[in-house]
Amino acid sequence: MILSCNFEEVRALDRGAHAYLAETADQTVSVVPGVSAPPSVSVAREAVALVAREFEGDMSFSTLGEQMQAERGVEAIVEQLHSEMTDAILDLHPASEDAVAAYFDYAHALGVLGRLRELGREMRSILEVVMGRDPGPEALHSFHFPD
């Protein structure tokens, strides 16, 4: 399944991904004394790193699992861009050039997230029709969708 992205969306997602990865570069939490384990941020960080490799235009998903991973990554990017937009508005001025640019980056990424969620709903619906039931976890990575 293919999700088309225009130049502005790709640029916004790429910038947001790099900002997110830089901001979360050294976030870990100790779950067991003496043992460092990645927090839930690391799940999002991994998703952002994976989806960042796709930022060349259209994104292609062979499985629902790939789409879900991309959705997690884009959600983290949208949160990052929303935070940057809010900071720019509060630190500068709502009409400042940086605040307006941050708004457009956020809006473009949010638009992609909306379409990505819709694509996920469509993929899940196709799986339900084909399988005759709600797809289980095994179908997330085993059922392949054509482009």
N, C-alpha and C positions, 0 to 999 in steps of 0.2 A: 504494500500500500504506500502511496506517495503523498507527502504533504508538501505543497509548493510554498516557498517563501520568497518574497521579493528582496531586493538589495537592502532596503532600509531595515527590514526585519532581521536579515542575516547579520547586518552590522550591529544592530542593537543586541541581539542574542550573543554574538561573539564578544562584544565589549562587556556585557553583563557577566558572561561566563568567566572571562579573565579576571574581572573584579572579584567575583565570588571565590574563585580558586585562590587568588592572592590573599583575600581576607581570612579564609579558612585553612590556610596552608599548614598551620601547626596546632590545630585544635584536636586534642585527644583527651580522654578522661580515664582515670584509673578505676576500674570496676573491682578488681581484686588487689589488695595491697601488694605492691611490687610488680604488678602486671598492668601494662598500659593497653587499653583496648579502644578502638574507635567508637565515638558516640554516634547518635543518630545523624549528626552532621556529616559523618564520613559516608553514610549511605547516599545522602544528597550530593556530597562532593564527588563521589564516584560516578553518580548519574550525570552530573554536570560535566565531568571530564570526558565521559563517553559521548555525550550529545555534542560537546564542543567540537569533536572531530568531524561532525556532519555539517558544520556551518559553511557550506560552499554553495548553497542554493536549496534545492529540494531535498527533503529528508525521506528516506525509504525505510519501511519497516516490514520485515518478513514475518514476524510473529507478534502476537499481542504482548508478549513479555518485553520485546524490544520497544514497543510503543509505550508501555507502562514505565519502563526505565527512562525513556526520553521525557515523558510527562513529569516524572519526579525531578529530572534535571531542569527542565524549563520552569517548573514551579519555583525552584530555588533561585533561578536567574531572575524571574519576575519579582520575587521578594527582595532580592538584592537591588534591583533597579527601582523598586518602589521606595525602598529606604533611602537610596541616593537622591531620588526626586524630592522626597520629603525634606531631607537635609538641605538640599539646594534652596528650596523654597523658604525654609526657616532661617538659614544662615545668610542668604542673599536678599532676594526679593522675588515674589511670584512671577514677575515679568522679566527677570534677569535672563540674559542669554543662556547661562548655564542651567537655570531652572527650566527653561523652555526646552532646551535640548534633552535634559533628563526626563521631562514629561514625554517627549516623543519616543525616546528609547523605551521607557516603561510601556507606553501605549502600544508600540509595535510588538514588543515581547508578549504583552497580555493578549493581543490579537492572535498571535501564534498559539499561545496556550489554549485559547478557546477553541481554535480549529483542531488542535491536537487532541483535546478532550473529546470533541465530537467524533474524530476519527477512531478513537478508542471505543466509544459507544457503538459505532458502526461495526468495528471488528468483533466486538463481543457479541453483537446481535447475529452476525454471520455465523460465528462459532455455535451459538445456541441453536440456530436453524439447522446447521449441518449435523451437529451432534444430537439434536433432539432433546437437549437438557442444558442446564447451566454448565459451562465448561469448568472443569476442575483445574487445579494447578498444573497438572501434566500437560494440558492442552495449550497453556500459555507459551510454551517453547517448542512444542512438537507440531502444531498445526501451522503450516506455512501459507501465507497469502501471496498471490502473484502481484507484481507491480502492474 
